[in-house]
Amino acid sequence: MLLAACAKNAPQDTLRPASPDTRSIDSLFWLTFWVAVVVFVLVEGLILFALIRHRDKGEGVEPVQTHGNARLELGWTIAPALVLFMLAFPTVGTIWKLARSRPNPIKVTVTGHQFWWEYRYEGLGVVTANELHLPIKRNVELTLKSVDVIHSFWVPRLFGKHDVEPGRVSRINASADRPGVYLGQCVEFCGLSHANMRLRAIAQTSDDFAAWVESQRQAPATPAAGSDAEAGFNLFQTKGCSGCHTVDGVSKGMIGPNLTHVLSRTSFAGSLLEMSPENLRRWLRDPPKVKPGSKMPNLGLSDADITQLIAYLETLK
C-alpha cells in the first residue's frame, strides 16, 4: 500500500484534480485532512504524556483513583462537536456547489450495463460506449441510470464518484480543464467482471469535439462487394451479432454496445482492451474467457469467420 501511494504514474490519482469540481473536492479533502492531523497529534500526544507522567516509578504506592471528572468529560464532548460543526459548513457548501445546475450544458445520459457504459448525447444524435467525449471548459450534465444492478460511475480526476442504481435517475456535472485521456471505472461491486468495467473520458478542444460529433453522425460505410468485409457483414447478421448490437441502418440490438462507429474508439470490451486487430481476434474467439461474466457468448467462430468479421468491423469508423 505504501509503494502504491508513492507511484509516479497513477492515472486515477484523486490528488491531481483536472476540473473545477475535483479542485473543490480536493480543497475539502485537504482541509479535513489537516484538521484530522491536528486532532491525531493532540490525542496521541496526551496519551503519551499520560503514559510517561503517570508511569509506575517503582515506589510501590498505589496511584490516586479518580472516578469521573465532569469538567474534563464535558470538554472532550464539546471539542469534537465543535470541530465537526466547523467542518460541516465547507462540506455542505461543497455538496451544494457540485450539485448546482450549470448554464448551457451538454447533456449525456449514462447507462450502466454489466459490464460496460453507454452514452447518449441528447440533442446531438450520438450514441457510443465506454469512452465519454467532452469539450474542455464546457459544462457537461450526466444523467445516470442502470438497467441491471448497482454500479458506481467515477473518473477521479474529473468528478466525484456517484452510485448508478436501477429504478433511480440521478445527475452529476462534469468538465475538464485541458485535453487528455482520463481513466475511470465502476467502483461498486457489480458481478464477475466488476474490475473489468472501466471507462475513459476523452477531453478535447471545442473544434476536435465538434469534429468527433460530426463523424459519429455519419452513416456506416457499405462493404465492397466480394470483399472479406462483405462476408463479415453477412456473418454479423447470421451469427446473431445483429440481435445484440446496433449498427445504424443495419440492426437495432440493445443488449451490447452500439457498434456503428466502433473502430473510432481507442478501446473496447468495457475499455479493458486496446482497439487492435489482434485484440479483436482474441475477443471474438472467446469473449467469456477474456472477460468473465460477459453476456457475449462464445459463438464458435472459425479463424476465417473472425478474419471476415474484423474486416467488417474495420469499416465501422
C-alpha positions in Angstrom: 0.0 0.0 0.0 2.9 2.4 0.8 4.5 1.7 -2.6 1.3 2.2 -4.4 0.8 5.6 -2.7 4.2 6.6 -4.0 3.6 5.7 -7.6 4.6 8.4 -10.1 2.3 7.3 -12.8 -1.1 7.0 -11.2 -3.8 7.8 -13.8 -6.6 7.6 -11.3 -4.9 9.8 -8.7 -7.6 11.8 -6.9 -4.9 14.2 -5.6 -4.3 15.6 -9.2 -7.6 17.3 -9.9 -8.2 18.3 -13.6 -11.5 20.2 -13.3 -13.1 22.8 -11.1 -15.3 20.2 -9.4 -12.4 18.0 -8.4 -10.4 21.0 -7.2 -13.3 21.8 -4.8 -13.3 18.2 -3.6 -9.5 18.3 -3.2 -9.7 21.6 -1.2 -12.3 20.0 1.1 -10.1 16.9 1.5 -7.0 18.8 2.5 -8.9 20.9 5.0 -10.4 17.8 6.6 -7.0 16.0 6.5 -5.1 18.7 8.3 -7.8 19.1 10.9 -7.6 15.3 11.4 -3.8 15.6 11.7 -4.1 18.2 14.5 -6.7 16.1 16.3 -4.5 12.9 15.9 -1.3 14.7 17.2 -3.2 16.2 20.1 -4.9 13.0 21.2 -1.8 10.8 20.8 0.3 13.4 22.5 -1.9 13.4 25.5 -1.9 9.6 25.6 1.9 9.6 25.5 2.1 12.4 28.2 -0.2 10.4 30.4 1.8 7.2 30.0 5.1 8.9 30.8 3.8 11.2 33.5 1.9 8.6 35.4 4.1 5.5 34.8 5.0 3.2 37.6 8.1 4.7 39.2 8.8 1.6 41.4 7.7 3.4 44.6 5.1 0.7 45.3 2.4 3.3 46.1 -1.0 2.8 44.5 -1.9 5.9 42.5 -4.9 8.0 43.5 -8.0 6.6 42.0 -10.2 9.0 40.0 -13.9 8.3 39.4 -15.1 10.8 36.8 -14.3 14.4 36.0 -17.3 16.3 34.9 -15.3 19.3 33.5 -12.9 17.0 31.5 -15.7 14.8 30.2 -17.7 17.9 29.1 -14.7 19.3 27.4 -13.9 16.3 25.3 -17.5 16.0 24.3 -17.9 19.7 23.2 -14.5 19.9 21.5 -15.1 17.2 18.8 -18.7 18.5 18.3 -17.3 22.0 17.6 -14.7 20.5 15.1 -17.4 18.6 13.3 -19.7 21.7 13.3 -17.0 23.8 11.7 -16.2 21.2 9.1 -19.9 20.9 8.3 -20.0 24.4 6.7 -17.4 23.8 3.9 -18.7 20.3 3.4 -22.3 21.3 2.8 -21.2 24.2 0.8 -19.1 21.9 -1.5 -22.0 19.5 -1.9 -24.3 22.3 -3.0 -21.7 23.7 -5.3 -21.2 20.3 -7.0 -24.9 19.7 -7.4 -25.8 23.2 -8.7 -27.2 23.2 -12.3 -24.8 24.8 -14.8 -25.7 27.1 -17.7 -26.0 25.6 -21.2 -24.6 22.1 -20.5 -24.1 19.3 -23.0 -26.5 16.6 -21.8 -25.4 13.0 -21.8 -27.4 10.0 -20.5 -25.0 7.4 -19.0 -26.4 3.9 -18.6 -24.6 1.2 -16.7 -24.7 -2.3 -18.0 -22.9 -5.5 -16.9 -20.1 -4.7 -17.7 -19.9 -1.6 -19.9 -21.1 2.0 -20.1 -23.4 3.5 -22.7 -23.5 7.2 -23.5 -26.4 9.0 -25.3 -25.7 12.6 -26.2 -29.1 14.2 -26.0 -29.8 16.6 -28.9 -26.6 15.6 -30.8 -27.8 12.2 -32.1 -24.7 10.4 -30.9 -24.7 7.0 -29.1 -21.4 5.4 -28.1 -19.9 3.2 -25.4 -17.1 3.2 -22.7 -15.4 6.4 -24.0 -17.0 9.7 -22.8 -16.0 12.6 -25.1 -16.3 16.1 -23.7 -15.1 19.5 -24.8 -12.7 21.3 -22.4 -14.0 24.1 -20.3 -17.6 23.3 -21.1 -20.3 22.1 -18.7 -21.5 18.5 -19.2 -24.5 17.2 -17.3 -24.5 13.5 -16.9 -27.8 11.7 -16.2 -27.1 8.3 -14.6 -29.1 5.2 -14.9 -28.7 1.4 -14.6 -30.5 -1.4 -16.4 -29.4 -4.2 -14.1 -27.6 -3.9 -10.8 -26.0 -1.1 -8.8 -22.9 0.4 -10.4 -20.8 3.4 -9.5 -19.5 5.9 -12.1 -16.2 7.6 -11.4 -13.4 9.4 -13.2 -11.3 10.5 -10.2 -9.5 13.5 -11.9 -12.7 15.0 -13.3 -15.6 14.4 -10.9 -16.6 12.6 -7.7 -18.0 9.0 -7.7 -21.7 8.5 -7.9 -23.8 5.4 -7.5 -25.9 4.3 -10.5 -28.9 2.5 -9.3 -31.7 0.6 -11.1 -35.0 2.4 -10.9 -33.4 5.7 -9.9 -32.2 8.6 -12.1 -29.5 10.9 -10.7 -27.4 13.7 -12.2 -23.9 15.0 -11.8 -21.8 17.6 -13.5 -18.5 17.0 -15.4 -15.9 19.2 -17.0 -12.2 19.2 -17.9 -9.5 21.9 -17.8 -7.3 20.6 -20.6 -7.3 18.0 -23.4 -6.3 14.5 -22.4 -7.5 10.9 -21.7 -8.7 10.4 -18.1 -9.3 6.9 -16.8 -12.1 5.8 -14.6 -14.1 2.7 -13.7 -17.1 1.2 -11.9 -16.4 1.4 -8.1 -19.3 -0.6 -6.8 -19.1 -4.4 -7.0 -21.5 -5.5 -9.7 -20.5 -9.0 -10.7 -17.8 -11.2 -12.1 -16.2 -8.6 -14.3 -16.6 -5.6 -12.0 -12.9 -4.9 -12.1 -13.1 -5.0 -15.9 -15.8 -2.4 -16.1 -13.6 0.5 -17.0 -14.1 3.8 -18.9 -12.2 6.6 -20.5 -13.1 10.3 -20.5 -11.6 11.9 -23.6 -11.4 15.7 -23.2 -11.0 17.6 -26.5 -10.8 21.1 -27.7 -14.1 22.5 -28.9 -13.1 22.0 -32.6 -12.0 18.5 -32.1 -15.2 17.7 -30.1 -17.3 19.2 -32.9 -15.4 17.1 -35.5 -15.9 14.0 -33.4 -19.7 14.6 -33.1 -19.9 15.1 -36.9 -18.1 11.9 -37.6 -20.3 10.0 -35.2 -23.4 11.2 -37.1 -22.2 9.7 -40.4 -23.9 6.6 -41.7 -21.7 3.4 -41.6 -19.9 2.6 -44.8 -21.2 -0.1 -47.1 -18.7 -3.0 -47.5 -17.3 -3.5 -51.0 -18.9 -6.4 -53.0 -17.0 -9.6 -52.9 -14.7 -8.5 -50.1 -14.0 -10.0 -46.7 -15.8 -7.1 -45.2 -19.0 -8.0 -47.1 -18.6 -11.6 -45.9 -18.2 -10.3 -42.4 -21.3 -8.2 -42.8 -23.3 -11.3 -43.7 -21.8 -13.2 -40.7 -22.8 -10.2 -38.5 -26.4 -10.9 -39.3 -26.4 -14.7 -39.5 -24.3 -15.4 -36.3 -26.7 -13.4 -34.1 -24.5 -10.3 -33.7 -27.3 -8.1 -35.0 -29.6 -9.3 -32.3 -27.5 -7.8 -29.6 -25.7 -4.8 -31.2 -27.0 -1.7 -33.1 -25.4 -0.6 -36.3 -27.4 2.3 -37.8 -29.4 1.2 -40.8 -28.4 -2.5 -40.2 -29.6 -3.7 -36.8 -31.2 -2.5 -33.6 -29.9 -4.8 -30.9 -29.8 -3.3 -27.4 -28.0 -5.9 -25.3 -24.4 -5.0 -26.3 -22.7 -1.7 -27.2 -23.7 0.3 -30.3 -21.1 -0.6 -32.9 -21.9 2.0 -35.6 -18.5 3.7 -35.2 -16.8 1.1 -33.0 -13.4 1.4 -34.8 -13.3 5.2 -33.9 -12.8 4.1 -30.3 -9.4 3.5 -28.7 -10.7 0.6 -26.6 -13.5 -1.9 -26.3 -14.9 -4.6 -24.0 -15.6 -2.1 -21.3 -12.3 -0.3 -22.1 -10.5 -3.5 -21.0 -8.7 -4.0 -24.3 -6.9 -1.5 -26.6 -8.5 -1.4 -30.1 -6.4 -3.5 -32.4 -6.9 -6.4 -34.9 -5.1 -8.7 -32.5 -7.3 -7.9 -29.5 -10.4 -8.1 -31.7 -9.4 -11.6 -32.8 -8.7 -12.6 -29.2 -12.1 -11.3 -28.1 -14.1 -12.8 -30.9 -12.5 -16.2 -30.3 -13.8 -16.5 -26.8 -15.3 -13.4 -25.0 -16.2 -15.0 -21.7 -12.6 -16.2 -21.3 -11.3 -12.7 -21.9 -13.9 -11.1 -19.7 -15.6 -13.4 -17.2 -19.3 -12.8 -16.9 -19.6 -11.3 -20.4 -23.0 -11.6 -21.9 -21.4 -12.1 -25.3 -21.1 -15.8 -25.7 -18.5 -17.9 -27.5 -20.0 -18.2 -30.9 -17.6 -20.9 -32.0 -16.2 -18.8 -34.8 -13.6 -20.2 -37.1 -10.4 -18.2 -37.9 -11.8 -17.4 -41.3 -15.0 -16.2 -39.7 -13.1 -14.0 -37.3 -11.0 -12.5 -40.1 -14.1 -11.6 -42.1 -15.9 -10.1 -39.1 -12.8 -8.0 -38.2 -12.8 -6.8 -41.9 -16.4 -5.7 -41.5 -15.8 -4.0 -38.1 -12.9 -2.1 -39.6 -15.4 -0.3 -41.9 -17.3 1.0 -38.9 -15.1 4.1 -38.2 
